Amino acid sequence: MTRIRQGEASAWQRLIDEYEGRLLAFATSRLRDRQLAEDVVQDTFVGFLTALPHYDPATPLQAFLFSICAHKLTDRLRQTGRRPLLLAVAGQDAELTAPARRASSIARSREHRETEEAVLADCLQRLIAAWRRQGDWMRLQCLELLLVRGLTNKEVATQLGISEQAVANHKQYLVGKLREAALAARLTAVDERLWE
């Protein structure tokens, strides 16, 4: 984990090699669509990088990754109009009930979410303005198709006539910039689904 946090490419590749197949099998079994499952797995690894500063080493890495993947699956199912089922993650039972929350906790959560959204919206506005000034229309089109229209990486690549890797690179660049903005604003436990 330390080597991944330090940006060591070989450590990152080992993590991908070790978990990509299992995550892909998990996602494919729920989505029944290999391409969508591959997008979910890629989003899972991006989400992992985003959440890495908040990763607790006491949590098993596999459970952490599968939890992220389950959230990405739920998001993808909602995007496609399918109703998400309760997803049991790597042998864990889904909890059907949650303890009641106090009003102050709910208010703090709402305030935190509003702050997150404001920081991320400001960052997006600055990035879009810079891309317009630079004439970086491909990046703008790519991210609009991903974020606004909710297309898969493959659909975006086909529509724009670029590689899926180029789409993934644009997406990863944006997520990195949003993450930097969140860190600069000292936001903690940012819900990365806000920018996915």
Backbone as a chain_set.jsonl record, in Angstrom:
{"seq": "MTRIRQGEASAWQRLIDEYEGRLLAFATSRLRDRQLAEDVVQDTFVGFLTALPHYDPATPLQAFLFSICAHKLTDRLRQTGRRPLLLAVAGQDAELTAPARRASSIARSREHRETEEAVLADCLQRLIAAWRRQGDWMRLQCLELLLVRGLTNKEVATQLGISEQAVANHKQYLVGKLREAALAARLTAVDERLWE", "coords": {"N": [[0.81, -1.194, 0.0], [1.894, 1.242, 0.803], [3.785, 1.686, -1.2], [2.143, 2.003, -3.411], [0.805, 4.325, -2.67], [2.958, 6.028, -2.864], [3.164, 6.258, -5.519], [4.316, 4.279, -7.091], [4.64, 2.564, -10.013], [4.94, -0.194, -10.572], [3.992, -1.457, -8.269], [1.33, -0.659, -8.334], [0.549, -1.949, -10.698], [0.819, -4.623, -9.915], [-1.232, -4.791, -8.024], [-3.471, -4.403, -9.678], [-3.189, -6.636, -11.379], [-3.602, -8.673, -9.521], [-6.268, -8.328, -8.579], [-8.01, -7.615, -10.671], [-9.191, -9.668, -12.305], [-10.905, -11.049, -10.499], [-12.606, -8.96, -9.692], [-13.727, -8.352, -12.169], [-15.102, -10.74, -12.754], [-16.976, -10.701, -10.688], [-18.408, -8.299, -11.294], [-19.334, -8.893, -13.894], [-20.998, -11.064, -13.386], [-23.144, -9.841, -12.212], [-23.976, -7.789, -13.931], [-24.187, -8.989, -16.413], [-23.023, -8.277, -18.785], [-20.206, -7.964, -20.483], [-18.664, -5.752, -21.414], [-19.756, -3.524, -20.043], [-19.156, -4.412, -17.488], [-16.346, -4.343, -17.559], [-15.968, -1.578, -17.712], [-16.993, -0.862, -15.206], [-15.127, -2.113, -13.531], [-12.825, -0.679, -14.209], [-13.646, 1.839, -13.32], [-13.794, 1.204, -10.652], [-11.098, 0.886, -9.907], [-10.22, 3.5, -10.346], [-11.816, 4.786, -8.473], [-10.722, 3.617, -6.203], [-8.151, 4.762, -6.178], [-8.9, 7.384, -5.703], [-10.032, 7.168, -3.179], [-7.91, 6.325, -1.702], [-6.33, 8.003, 0.089], [-7.885, 7.839, 2.357], [-7.968, 5.26, 3.097], [-8.117, 2.648, 5.403], [-5.73, 0.698, 6.807], [-6.464, -1.437, 8.414], [-8.68, -2.508, 7.299], [-9.45, -5.196, 5.207], [-7.881, -5.39, 2.059], [-9.13, -6.61, -0.163], [-11.86, -6.609, 0.592], [-12.282, -3.872, 0.702], [-11.868, -3.078, -2.0], [-13.91, -4.595, -3.277], [-16.129, -3.491, -2.096], [-16.09, -0.88, -3.126], [-16.445, -1.576, -5.789], [-19.027, -2.697, -5.674], [-20.53, -0.402, -5.127], [-20.058, 1.013, -7.493], [-21.27, -0.72, -9.304], [-23.948, -0.526, -8.496], [-24.41, 2.175, -9.109], [-24.061, 2.049, -11.915], [-26.153, 0.33, -12.646], [-28.318, 1.896, -11.945], [-27.946, 4.012, -13.758], [-28.478, 2.715, -16.147], [-31.094, 2.246, -15.88], [-31.923, -0.02, -14.63], [-33.051, -1.75, -11.807], [-31.184, -1.759, -8.894], [-30.049, -4.634, -7.14], [-29.705, -5.873, -3.789], [-26.359, -6.076, -3.088], [-24.294, -8.591, -2.228], [-21.134, -8.571, -0.878], [-18.204, -10.16, -1.572], [-18.67, -12.441, 0.148], [-19.749, -11.184, 2.328], [-22.657, -10.348, 4.194], [-25.368, -8.381, 3.09], [-26.512, -5.598, 4.853], [-29.712, -5.098, 6.019], [-31.056, -3.241, 7.539], [-30.491, -0.091, 9.088], [-29.112, 1.685, 11.859], [-31.053, 4.234, 13.455], [-30.545, 7.652, 12.608], [-29.387, 10.655, 14.141], [-30.845, 13.929, 14.062], [-28.949, 16.009, 13.972], [-26.731, 14.724, 12.926], [-27.643, 14.081, 10.376], [-27.994, 16.669, 9.362], [-25.321, 17.599, 9.417], [-24.222, 15.84, 7.563], [-25.588, 16.618, 5.249], [-24.654, 19.27, 5.001], [-21.92, 18.764, 4.631], [-21.984, 17.374, 2.217], [-23.03, 19.364, 0.524], [-20.918, 21.19, 0.61], [-18.891, 19.636, -0.57], [-20.002, 19.355, -3.152], [-19.995, 22.033, -4.0], [-17.234, 22.646, -4.062], [-16.334, 20.809, -5.989], [-17.896, 21.58, -8.192], [-16.922, 24.165, -8.633], [-14.277, 23.543, -9.342], [-14.74, 22.049, -11.703], [-15.89, 24.076, -13.315], [-13.692, 25.813, -13.611], [-11.884, 24.119, -14.959], [-13.303, 23.54, -17.334], [-13.502, 26.108, -18.436], [-10.78, 26.618, -18.897], [-10.172, 24.58, -20.754], [-11.77, 25.376, -22.867], [-10.58, 27.819, -23.538], [-8.134, 26.835, -24.41], [-8.919, 25.402, -26.554], [-9.474, 22.688, -26.343], [-11.366, 20.677, -27.374], [-11.937, 17.987, -27.8], [-11.481, 16.709, -25.335], [-13.44, 17.996, -23.811], [-15.795, 17.149, -25.157], [-15.593, 14.375, -24.78], [-15.71, 14.07, -21.947], [-18.182, 15.2, -21.469], [-19.888, 13.369, -22.744], [-19.394, 11.134, -21.148], [-20.019, 11.991, -18.46], [-22.375, 13.579, -18.527], [-24.153, 12.408, -20.388], [-23.83, 9.798, -19.677], [-22.612, 7.67, -21.034], [-20.851, 4.611, -21.838], [-17.309, 3.899, -21.662], [-16.529, 2.606, -24.004], [-18.643, 3.259, -25.776], [-18.305, 6.04, -25.931], [-15.744, 6.176, -27.049], [-16.231, 5.025, -29.567], [-18.136, 6.83, -30.623], [-16.635, 9.206, -30.745], [-14.482, 8.468, -32.224], [-12.026, 7.719, -31.127], [-9.558, 5.973, -29.122], [-10.421, 3.552, -26.565], [-8.659, 3.699, -24.473], [-7.798, 6.342, -24.632], [-10.158, 7.626, -23.883], [-10.372, 6.662, -21.262], [-8.06, 7.85, -20.227], [-8.693, 10.604, -20.376], [-10.813, 10.646, -18.563], [-9.539, 9.781, -16.208], [-7.742, 11.874, -15.854], [-9.497, 13.995, -15.276], [-10.681, 13.057, -12.877], [-8.427, 13.026, -11.261], [-7.856, 15.795, -11.11], [-10.177, 16.698, -9.807], [-9.911, 15.345, -7.438], [-7.566, 16.543, -6.444], [-8.587, 19.121, -6.001], [-10.445, 18.578, -3.997], [-8.741, 17.699, -1.959], [-7.214, 20.024, -1.59], [-9.163, 21.691, -0.569], [-9.43, 20.579, 1.824], [-11.297, 18.587, 2.244], [-12.779, 15.766, 3.722], [-13.238, 12.268, 3.409], [-14.497, 12.26, 0.856], [-17.2, 11.68, -1.299], [-16.662, 9.842, -3.961], [-18.452, 9.23, -5.947], [-19.717, 11.514, -6.681], [-18.29, 12.655, -8.757], [-18.266, 10.807, -10.728]], "CA": [[0.0, 0.0, 0.0], [2.779, 2.406, 0.889], [4.403, 1.898, -2.514], [1.094, 2.542, -4.298], [0.621, 5.724, -2.258], [4.117, 6.779, -3.342], [3.068, 6.356, -6.976], [5.16, 3.287, -7.756], [3.861, 1.92, -11.069], [4.979, -1.659, -10.487], [3.098, -1.855, -7.171], [-0.02, -0.456, -8.853], [0.287, -3.006, -11.675], [0.615, -5.87, -9.174], [-2.574, -4.735, -7.444], [-4.41, -4.631, -10.78], [-3.049, -8.037, -11.789], [-4.136, -9.561, -8.498], [-7.696, -8.184, -8.31], [-8.835, -7.294, -11.835], [-9.976, -10.825, -12.724], [-11.984, -11.303, -9.533], [-13.573, -7.861, -9.796], [-14.424, -8.499, -13.445], [-16.055, -11.852, -12.605], [-18.029, -10.194, -9.809], [-19.22, -7.327, -12.038], [-19.984, -9.577, -15.017], [-22.074, -11.913, -12.869], [-24.292, -9.006, -11.856], [-24.411, -6.971, -15.068], [-24.395, -9.861, -17.575], [-22.521, -7.546, -19.95], [-18.753, -7.914, -20.274], [-18.143, -4.394, -21.641], [-20.149, -2.705, -18.89], [-18.395, -4.904, -16.335], [-14.984, -3.808, -17.675], [-16.039, -0.163, -17.329], [-17.178, -0.81, -13.749], [-13.844, -2.465, -12.903], [-11.934, 0.473, -14.377], [-14.139, 2.859, -12.395], [-13.447, 0.741, -9.3], [-9.695, 1.223, -9.652], [-10.146, 4.968, -10.23], [-12.396, 5.08, -7.164], [-9.736, 3.198, -5.204], [-7.118, 5.805, -6.111], [-9.515, 8.553, -5.093], [-10.272, 6.897, -1.761], [-6.671, 5.845, -1.089], [-5.89, 8.748, 1.286], [-8.744, 7.534, 3.496], [-7.969, 3.807, 3.297], [-7.676, 2.179, 6.713], [-5.034, -0.58, 6.612], [-7.118, -2.502, 9.179], [-9.69, -3.078, 6.403], [-8.835, -6.043, 4.181], [-7.864, -4.741, 0.751], [-10.139, -7.207, -1.031], [-13.169, -6.107, 1.011], [-12.321, -2.463, 0.312], [-12.057, -3.019, -3.456], [-15.223, -5.12, -3.647], [-17.112, -2.518, -1.64], [-16.091, 0.164, -4.156], [-17.032, -2.179, -6.988], [-20.47, -2.82, -5.452], [-21.115, 0.931, -5.308], [-19.996, 1.328, -8.928], [-22.306, -1.539, -9.938], [-25.239, 0.093, -8.19], [-24.492, 3.389, -9.921], [-24.226, 1.659, -13.325], [-27.502, -0.196, -12.798], [-29.235, 3.045, -11.917], [-27.778, 4.733, -15.029], [-29.1, 1.965, -17.242], [-32.51, 2.118, -15.599], [-32.221, -1.288, -13.969], [-33.14, -1.613, -10.359], [-30.102, -2.509, -8.259], [-30.351, -5.592, -6.092], [-28.725, -5.813, -2.71], [-25.165, -6.772, -3.541], [-23.451, -9.169, -1.185], [-19.76, -8.332, -1.302], [-17.152, -11.113, -1.185], [-19.03, -13.255, 1.297], [-20.357, -10.415, 3.396], [-24.097, -10.204, 4.034], [-25.834, -6.996, 3.012], [-27.284, -5.242, 6.016], [-30.997, -4.608, 5.552], [-31.501, -2.1, 8.315], [-29.42, 0.721, 9.651], [-29.597, 2.362, 13.049], [-31.613, 5.566, 13.212], [-29.555, 8.727, 12.732], [-29.872, 11.862, 14.803], [-31.059, 15.063, 13.162], [-27.708, 16.769, 13.822], [-25.883, 13.941, 12.028], [-28.198, 14.256, 9.031], [-27.689, 18.041, 8.948], [-23.891, 17.663, 9.113], [-24.011, 15.117, 6.307], [-26.086, 17.469, 4.168], [-23.712, 20.382, 4.865], [-20.679, 18.234, 4.056], [-22.268, 17.066, 0.81], [-23.149, 20.635, -0.189], [-19.561, 21.727, 0.482], [-18.234, 18.825, -1.598], [-20.547, 19.695, -4.463], [-19.542, 23.377, -4.361], [-15.81, 22.558, -4.403], [-16.201, 20.084, -7.253], [-18.492, 22.403, -9.249], [-15.963, 25.231, -8.913], [-13.163, 22.927, -10.064], [-15.219, 21.753, -13.063], [-16.04, 25.332, -14.047], [-12.357, 26.296, -13.971], [-11.328, 23.218, -15.97], [-14.029, 23.742, -18.599], [-13.081, 27.408, -18.979], [-9.406, 26.466, -19.407], [-10.214, 23.75, -21.964], [-12.336, 26.215, -23.942], [-9.531, 28.761, -23.955], [-7.087, 26.081, -25.106], [-9.487, 24.7, -27.704], [-9.402, 21.244, -26.085], [-12.751, 20.262, -27.591], [-12.065, 16.531, -27.685], [-11.613, 16.391, -23.908], [-14.764, 18.461, -23.395], [-16.804, 16.246, -25.715], [-15.427, 13.077, -24.14], [-16.209, 14.11, -20.578], [-19.628, 15.452, -21.528], [-20.548, 12.098, -23.065], [-19.268, 10.254, -19.982], [-20.64, 12.491, -17.237], [-23.718, 14.113, -18.723], [-24.989, 11.423, -21.074], [-23.673, 8.518, -19.004], [-22.204, 6.613, -21.948], [-19.704, 3.806, -21.422], [-16.042, 4.261, -22.316], [-16.555, 2.063, -25.365], [-19.576, 4.067, -26.575], [-17.671, 7.344, -26.157], [-14.647, 5.955, -27.995], [-16.831, 4.811, -30.889], [-18.769, 8.067, -31.088], [-15.634, 10.244, -31.028], [-13.432, 7.942, -33.088], [-10.755, 7.649, -30.397], [-9.411, 4.688, -28.435], [-10.97, 3.468, -25.21], [-7.606, 4.149, -23.564], [-7.838, 7.807, -24.626], [-11.316, 7.989, -23.061], [-9.992, 6.393, -19.873], [-7.072, 8.855, -19.825], [-9.419, 11.861, -20.118], [-11.582, 10.455, -17.335], [-8.607, 9.731, -15.087], [-7.219, 13.235, -15.681], [-10.52, 14.772, -14.587], [-10.804, 12.562, -11.51], [-7.245, 13.513, -10.555], [-8.027, 17.227, -10.83], [-11.224, 16.83, -8.796], [-9.33, 14.872, -6.184], [-6.676, 17.617, -5.977], [-9.425, 20.209, -5.484], [-11.006, 18.122, -2.724], [-7.66, 17.715, -0.971], [-6.858, 21.423, -1.321], [-10.236, 22.253, 0.258], [-9.385, 19.809, 3.066], [-12.491, 17.758, 2.398], [-12.467, 14.412, 4.152], [-14.2, 11.237, 3.027], [-15.272, 12.726, -0.292], [-17.926, 10.629, -2.022], [-16.173, 9.94, -5.334], [-19.542, 9.078, -6.901], [-20.102, 12.847, -7.135], [-17.627, 13.016, -10.003], [-18.227, 9.659, -11.641]], "C": [[0.859, 1.267, 0.0], [3.377, 2.726, -0.477], [3.383, 2.428, -3.517], [0.868, 4.007, -3.966], [1.766, 6.613, -2.744], [4.142, 6.877, -4.863], [3.918, 5.359, -7.733], [4.324, 2.456, -8.729], [3.837, 0.409, -10.947], [4.063, -2.169, -9.374], [1.645, -1.732, -7.612], [-0.382, -1.574, -9.831], [0.06, -4.349, -10.982], [-0.774, -5.923, -8.553], [-3.626, -5.024, -8.521], [-4.377, -6.095, -11.203], [-3.718, -8.983, -10.793], [-5.659, -9.506, -8.394], [-8.579, -7.981, -9.537], [-9.735, -8.46, -12.249], [-11.153, -11.103, -11.804], [-13.049, -10.22, -9.584], [-14.392, -7.982, -11.074], [-15.459, -9.628, -13.372], [-17.25, -11.419, -11.757], [-18.965, -9.259, -10.58], [-19.985, -7.995, -13.183], [-21.15, -10.425, -14.53], [-23.315, -11.098, -12.523], [-24.842, -8.22, -13.042], [-24.796, -7.806, -16.287], [-23.995, -9.177, -18.877], [-21.036, -7.294, -19.718], [-18.208, -6.488, -20.399], [-18.501, -3.464, -20.481], [-19.359, -3.113, -17.65], [-16.962, -4.371, -16.371], [-14.943, -2.337, -17.298], [-16.169, -0.013, -15.815], [-15.862, -1.128, -13.039], [-12.864, -1.303, -13.034], [-12.343, 1.599, -13.419], [-13.8, 2.495, -10.948], [-12.004, 1.109, -8.971], [-9.495, 2.737, -9.539], [-10.702, 5.396, -8.867], [-11.456, 4.711, -6.028], [-8.656, 4.265, -5.051], [-7.65, 7.047, -5.414], [-9.664, 8.374, -3.586], [-9.007, 6.517, -1.005], [-6.221, 6.662, 0.124], [-6.7, 8.397, 2.542], [-8.792, 6.035, 3.794], [-7.393, 3.467, 4.661], [-7.022, 0.814, 6.536], [-5.641, -1.742, 7.411], [-8.209, -3.183, 8.341], [-8.994, -3.957, 5.375], [-8.968, -5.395, 2.8], [-8.949, -5.295, -0.166], [-11.538, -6.686, -0.683], [-13.343, -4.654, 0.581], [-12.598, -2.327, -1.185], [-13.444, -3.503, -3.868], [-16.345, -4.198, -3.178], [-17.229, -1.374, -2.652], [-16.781, -0.36, -5.409], [-18.549, -2.303, -6.844], [-21.162, -1.473, -5.62], [-21.134, 1.317, -6.792], [-21.056, 0.533, -9.696], [-23.683, -0.929, -9.721], [-25.441, 1.347, -9.026], [-24.768, 3.052, -11.383], [-25.631, 1.13, -13.567], [-28.534, 0.922, -12.782], [-29.164, 3.822, -13.225], [-28.505, 4.034, -16.168], [-30.583, 1.716, -16.985], [-32.9, 0.789, -14.973], [-32.192, -1.07, -12.474], [-32.035, -2.418, -9.694], [-30.628, -3.456, -7.185], [-29.385, -5.359, -4.95], [-27.535, -6.646, -3.141], [-24.391, -7.288, -2.339], [-22.018, -9.098, -1.69], [-18.839, -9.38, -0.703], [-17.466, -11.861, 0.102], [-19.643, -12.489, 2.447], [-21.857, -10.338, 3.139], [-24.444, -8.728, 3.997], [-26.715, -6.725, 4.228], [-28.58, -4.589, 5.559], [-31.469, -3.388, 6.317], [-30.294, -1.356, 8.838], [-29.964, 1.402, 10.896], [-30.089, 3.761, 12.7], [-30.529, 6.617, 13.434], [-30.195, 9.921, 13.408], [-29.978, 12.985, 13.786], [-29.777, 15.842, 12.934], [-26.751, 16.049, 12.878], [-26.342, 14.108, 10.583], [-27.87, 15.652, 8.511], [-26.21, 18.186, 8.597], [-23.584, 16.977, 7.792], [-24.44, 15.965, 5.12], [-25.121, 18.64, 3.926], [-22.415, 19.922, 4.209], [-20.872, 17.965, 2.56], [-22.372, 18.351, -0.018], [-21.78, 21.279, -0.387], [-18.787, 20.967, -0.588], [-18.691, 19.248, -2.99], [-20.066, 21.066, -4.926], [-18.077, 23.363, -4.799], [-15.634, 21.908, -5.773], [-16.788, 20.881, -8.422], [-17.542, 23.536, -9.639], [-14.788, 24.694, -9.724], [-13.566, 22.635, -11.51], [-15.344, 23.017, -13.897], [-14.687, 25.868, -14.497], [-11.733, 25.434, -15.066], [-11.987, 23.442, -17.333], [-13.618, 25.061, -19.242], [-11.677, 27.313, -19.582], [-9.404, 25.651, -20.699], [-10.798, 24.521, -23.145], [-11.286, 27.182, -24.469], [-8.468, 28.064, -24.795], [-7.604, 25.368, -26.354], [-9.432, 23.188, -27.567], [-10.807, 20.642, -26.17], [-12.943, 18.76, -27.444], [-12.268, 16.13, -26.222], [-12.991, 16.811, -23.402], [-15.862, 17.525, -23.89], [-16.778, 14.898, -24.992], [-16.053, 13.078, -22.746], [-17.699, 14.423, -20.525], [-20.386, 14.152, -21.809], [-20.502, 11.135, -21.881], [-20.139, 10.719, -18.818], [-22.085, 12.934, -17.418], [-24.639, 13.064, -19.346], [-24.867, 10.036, -20.484], [-23.298, 7.363, -19.919], [-21.023, 5.833, -21.371], [-18.461, 4.296, -22.149], [-16.044, 3.808, -23.773], [-17.466, 2.886, -26.273], [-18.974, 5.432, -26.91], [-16.564, 7.21, -27.198], [-15.189, 5.8, -29.414], [-17.395, 6.114, -31.447], [-17.746, 9.131, -31.482], [-14.513, 9.767, -31.949], [-12.055, 7.954, -32.441], [-10.697, 6.303, -29.677], [-10.08, 4.736, -27.056], [-9.941, 3.937, -24.188], [-7.575, 5.672, -23.49], [-9.003, 8.302, -23.772], [-10.963, 7.807, -21.584], [-8.988, 7.433, -19.368], [-7.735, 10.193, -19.525], [-10.168, 11.783, -18.786], [-10.66, 10.485, -16.117], [-8.005, 11.11, -14.803], [-8.219, 14.081, -14.882], [-10.633, 14.347, -13.128], [-9.607, 13.032, -10.679], [-7.367, 14.981, -10.176], [-9.09, 17.461, -9.754], [-10.706, 16.395, -7.425], [-8.395, 15.923, -5.594], [-7.478, 18.755, -5.36], [-10.007, 19.83, -4.124], [-9.945, 18.151, -1.628], [-7.271, 19.138, -0.592], [-7.894, 22.096, -0.417], [-10.344, 21.543, 1.602], [-10.692, 19.057, 3.33], [-12.045, 16.371, 2.822], [-13.585, 13.489, 3.707], [-15.102, 11.707, 1.888], [-15.917, 11.535, -0.979], [-17.551, 10.735, -3.486], [-17.27, 9.735, -6.362], [-20.046, 10.428, -7.392], [-19.487, 13.176, -8.484], [-17.547, 11.866, -10.973], [-19.497, 9.604, -12.444]], "O": [[0.577, 2.229, -0.714], [3.466, 3.891, -0.866], [3.734, 3.226, -4.387], [0.751, 4.841, -4.864], [1.573, 7.801, -3.003], [5.034, 7.505, -5.434], [4.215, 5.572, -8.909], [3.415, 1.734, -8.32], [2.802, -0.209, -11.197], [3.425, -3.21, -9.53], [0.823, -2.594, -7.303], [-1.5, -2.088, -9.795], [-0.792, -5.13, -11.408], [-1.419, -6.971, -8.551], [-4.557, -5.797, -8.296], [-5.424, -6.72, -11.366], [-4.328, -9.978, -11.186], [-6.288, -10.534, -8.145], [-9.793, -8.162, -9.447], [-10.919, -8.257, -12.516], [-12.264, -11.362, -12.266], [-14.244, -10.51, -9.528], [-15.6, -7.746, -11.071], [-16.572, -9.48, -13.877], [-18.395, -11.737, -12.076], [-20.184, -9.417, -10.519], [-21.155, -7.689, -13.41], [-22.183, -10.496, -15.195], [-24.426, -11.627, -12.542], [-26.052, -8.013, -13.14], [-25.625, -7.389, -17.096], [-24.555, -9.458, -19.936], [-20.661, -6.5, -18.855], [-17.386, -6.064, -19.587], [-17.657, -2.711, -19.997], [-18.945, -2.264, -16.86], [-16.418, -3.989, -15.334], [-14.003, -1.888, -16.643], [-15.535, 0.853, -15.214], [-15.522, -0.479, -12.05], [-12.152, -0.979, -12.084], [-11.494, 2.23, -12.789], [-13.551, 3.374, -10.123], [-11.722, 1.591, -7.874], [-8.693, 3.201, -8.728], [-10.133, 6.256, -8.196], [-11.396, 5.404, -5.013], [-8.289, 4.631, -3.935], [-6.944, 7.685, -4.633], [-9.449, 9.31, -2.815], [-9.036, 6.399, 0.22], [-5.768, 6.077, 1.108], [-6.245, 8.634, 3.66], [-9.566, 5.593, 4.643], [-6.316, 3.937, 5.029], [-7.698, -0.14, 6.151], [-5.363, -2.904, 7.116], [-8.614, -4.305, 8.644], [-8.042, -3.513, 4.733], [-10.039, -4.915, 2.429], [-9.615, -4.535, -0.869], [-12.313, -6.358, -1.581], [-14.423, -4.254, 0.148], [-13.464, -1.552, -1.591], [-14.085, -2.887, -4.719], [-17.401, -4.14, -3.809], [-18.334, -0.951, -2.993], [-17.602, 0.331, -6.013], [-19.28, -2.04, -7.799], [-22.252, -1.399, -6.187], [-22.114, 1.88, -7.28], [-21.669, 1.052, -10.629], [-24.483, -0.83, -10.651], [-26.516, 1.559, -9.587], [-25.606, 3.688, -12.022], [-26.241, 1.446, -14.588], [-29.512, 0.885, -13.529], [-30.192, 4.247, -13.751], [-29.077, 4.682, -17.044], [-31.251, 1.053, -17.778], [-34.087, 0.507, -14.805], [-31.392, -0.29, -11.957], [-31.945, -3.629, -9.899], [-31.534, -3.116, -6.425], [-28.353, -4.712, -5.13], [-27.694, -7.806, -3.52], [-23.893, -6.506, -1.529], [-21.728, -9.522, -2.808], [-18.706, -9.481, 0.516], [-16.652, -11.914, 1.024], [-20.024, -13.091, 3.451], [-22.283, -10.269, 1.986], [-23.903, -7.926, 4.757], [-27.565, -7.542, 4.581], [-28.549, -3.627, 4.791], [-32.219, -2.576, 5.774], [-29.216, -1.925, 9.009], [-31.163, 1.668, 10.978], [-29.597, 4.389, 11.763], [-29.7, 6.488, 14.334], [-31.392, 10.167, 13.267], [-29.281, 12.986, 12.771], [-29.529, 16.297, 11.817], [-26.037, 16.695, 12.111], [-25.522, 14.259, 9.677], [-27.506, 15.807, 7.346], [-25.871, 18.82, 7.598], [-22.783, 17.47, 6.997], [-23.743, 16.026, 4.107], [-24.809, 18.962, 2.78], [-21.876, 20.604, 3.338], [-20.011, 18.297, 1.745], [-21.857, 18.413, -1.134], [-21.514, 21.854, -1.443], [-18.107, 21.573, -1.416], [-17.877, 19.47, -3.886], [-19.761, 21.251, -6.104], [-17.719, 23.995, -5.793], [-14.878, 22.4, -6.612], [-16.236, 20.86, -9.523], [-17.374, 23.835, -10.821], [-14.357, 25.326, -10.688], [-12.816, 22.94, -12.437], [-14.946, 23.033, -15.062], [-14.545, 26.324, -15.632], [-11.122, 25.959, -15.996], [-11.307, 23.521, -18.356], [-13.409, 25.126, -20.453], [-11.419, 27.864, -20.652], [-8.698, 26.003, -21.644], [-10.372, 24.339, -24.285], [-11.119, 27.346, -25.678], [-7.963, 28.626, -25.767], [-6.825, 24.798, -27.118], [-9.352, 22.478, -28.569], [-11.359, 20.165, -25.178], [-14.003, 18.31, -27.008], [-13.13, 15.307, -25.913], [-13.634, 16.073, -22.655], [-16.755, 17.152, -23.13], [-17.824, 14.354, -24.638], [-16.834, 12.188, -22.41], [-18.4, 13.955, -19.628], [-21.407, 13.875, -21.18], [-21.461, 10.403, -21.637], [-20.904, 9.936, -18.257], [-22.924, 12.689, -16.551], [-25.763, 12.861, -18.888], [-25.705, 9.175, -20.753], [-23.62, 6.21, -19.63], [-20.29, 6.338, -20.521], [-18.556, 5.025, -23.136], [-15.613, 4.542, -24.662], [-17.104, 3.178, -27.413], [-19.113, 5.921, -28.031], [-16.458, 8.026, -28.114], [-14.652, 6.388, -30.353], [-17.158, 6.456, -32.606], [-17.96, 9.873, -32.44], [-13.691, 10.565, -32.4], [-11.044, 8.17, -33.109], [-11.691, 5.577, -29.636], [-10.274, 5.802, -26.472], [-10.3, 4.506, -23.157], [-7.352, 6.237, -22.42], [-8.866, 9.274, -23.029], [-11.223, 8.684, -20.761], [-9.057, 7.85, -18.212], [-7.392, 10.85, -18.543], [-10.157, 12.724, -17.993], [-10.963, 11.135, -15.116], [-7.786, 11.469, -13.646], [-7.846, 14.786, -13.944], [-10.675, 15.197, -12.238], [-9.769, 13.395, -9.514], [-7.026, 15.37, -9.059], [-8.923, 18.322, -8.89], [-11.023, 16.998, -6.399], [-8.419, 16.171, -4.389], [-7.1, 19.293, -4.319], [-10.058, 20.654, -3.211], [-10.216, 18.574, -0.504], [-7.027, 19.432, 0.579], [-7.556, 22.958, 0.394], [-11.217, 21.848, 2.414], [-11.13, 18.911, 4.472], [-11.038, 15.861, 2.33], [-14.745, 13.893, 3.639], [-16.323, 11.565, 1.954], [-15.273, 10.513, -1.215], [-18.053, 11.61, -4.191], [-17.062, 10.029, -7.539], [-20.731, 10.493, -8.412], [-20.09, 13.899, -9.278], [-16.816, 11.949, -11.96], [-19.665, 8.71, -13.273]]}, "num_chains": 1, "name": "protein.A"}
